[in-house]
Amino acid sequence: MTKVAIIGGGAAGMLASVFAARRGQKVQLYEKNEKLGKKLYITGKGRCNLTNACGMEELLSSVKSNPKFLYSAFYGFTNEDAMAFFREEGLELKVERGDRVFPASDRSADVLDTLRRAMKNAGVQVLLHAEVKELKKEENGFSLLMADGSRREADRVIVATGGLSYESTGSTGDGYRFAESFGLKVTERCPSLVPFNVREDWVRELQGLSLKNVSVRLMDGRKKLFEDFGEMLFTHFGVSGPLILTASSVCARRIRETELKLVLDLKPALSREQLDARILREFEENVNKQFRNVLPSFLPSKLVSVMYGLCGISPEKRIRDITREERARFLSAMKELELTVTGLRGYNEAIITKGGVSVREIDPATMESKQVPGLYFIGEVLDLDAVTGGFNLQIAWSTAAAAGNAVGDAP
């Protein structure tokens, strides 16, 4: 029987422990917090979007860092396999918009209970308040130096310590330190799936405003880095929401290097010509009204209050007195509203970490280090990340299954 130590009791660590233990190995899971799955508990605003029910092609295309590396792991434990695992363990699931998969109860606690129950039934030994400070390779395995000064031993070690996002959940970069201590390369890290800071002060007046059907472009000079359609949110510091988080997964590193322009199209269903025709029609029907009385037919009330300044038209100005140039500015403000992105919010607002243990150091079929036999890395600690929608948790499940099965098959 192989003695397997799993460092980290998050999503990846918990599932890996089940697979390893089911294959007859003695599994000890070390979690430095007082309970398992603290980050998983808050995932999906407490509902836990645990995977995505899309096809494999979309699953792979949703991964933004090193998708080819995941080919073997994704096919070895697919999103269908993940859903089947939870259903077989008694968790009822549902599929929502965008093929997002949630527990039918809308409670992340039920996902955690399912995993904990599977671990218990498989015979996993869980050690809480057990922080591993140092990991060393010995002649016949590994030694783990604990925070309390004690030392533990293991034949094989799976590192599932997560990244740097939400430090309060225990994600403090321990896995990167372990990897570097063995001479493994760790790529540059930065927050991802994270809101943007913007320069424009008027954004604060829009705090809390959610726009559901807008298009955004992220521009580096004349170069378009990202474009998509969906929902976004104005905040006291800038912008957030699904569209912005997805943009960060594509452009996070570039945003750290330079200021970018975020261009909003508030009326993406209409071309410039169509919107201009609609404006003209509205103006012709209300020639004697003030601009303030016509603008609400185009925009939400919160946005109306800042639009006067953005397009340079006085709210008291009569429609009949608005010039062609002013109308053109109004049209541009709705079709090409520019914001200056000055940076990313911090790790405590980031859903995931971009960067991590280089996948070039890792066997894609087993998650084992190519340089250090018996040492495995899974989940967010790796240089793997995806857009929102359950894809990052699928990375956790697939890499966990690959490592858990591999240590279970080890001689």
Disulfide bonds with the S-S distance in Angstrom:
none
